[in-house]
Amino acid sequence: MSDLTGKTVAGYPIEKRLNSGAYDEVYQAASSGAPLAVRVLRDDLRGDKAFNAAVARGWAVALAVAHPNLVTA
């Protein structure tokens, strides 16, 4: 995956790469408030329908969790 530092993703300017994992890369982006983390799937996994379905299921579960100490995604 090419480094996204200095580019804009979903309207947020990417400041620096924070981490790279098995499935994605995490970047710090500028926002009007606190710094924002942006996760981007690896290029080779974006076209994998089964993997994308698994990611979508995981996000659905995560979005259902509500707690005052958690940030809403």
N, C-alpha and C positions, 0 to 999 in steps of 0.2 A: 504494500500500500504506500502511496506517495504521502509525504508529510503535508498536512493541511495548515501548518503554521503560516500565518499571514494571509490566509484565505478566509472567506466568509461561508459559513454553513448555517442554513436555516435562518439567515439574517443576523447571525452572531459572528463577530470577528474572532478568529481563532488566535490566541496569544501564544500557546505553547503546548507541546505534547506532554502529558503527565505519565502515561503508562501504555504499555502494549501487551495485550494478552493473547490467548489462543484463538479467540473469536473476534476481537475488536481492538480498537485503539481509543484511548480516552484523552481528550484535549481540554484545556482551560480556555474558556471563551469570555470575552468582555460582555457585560450587560449593564443596564442602568443601576442595578443593585449590587449584590454580592457577586463574586466570580461564579461562573456557571460551568458545569462539566458537560461535555458533549461526547457521547459514545458513538463511534462509527464502526459498522461491521467491516470486516476484511473484504477486499474486492472479490476474492474467489468464493466467498460464501453468500454474496448478495443474490446470486441466481439460484441458490439451492432452496427449492420450495419447502422441503421437509424441515430444513434448518430454520427457515424464516417462520414457519408455522410454530415451531417450538419456541422461538424467541417471542412471538406474539402471545402465546399461551403464558409464558413467564411474565411478560409485562402486564397481562390481564390480571394475574394473581397479585402482582406487586401493587397495581393501582387500586386493588380492592382493600388494601391495608390502610387503615386510618389510625393515627396515633399522634398526639401533640408533639412528640419528639422527632417525628419524621417529616421530611420535606415532601410535599406533593409533587409527583412527576407529571 
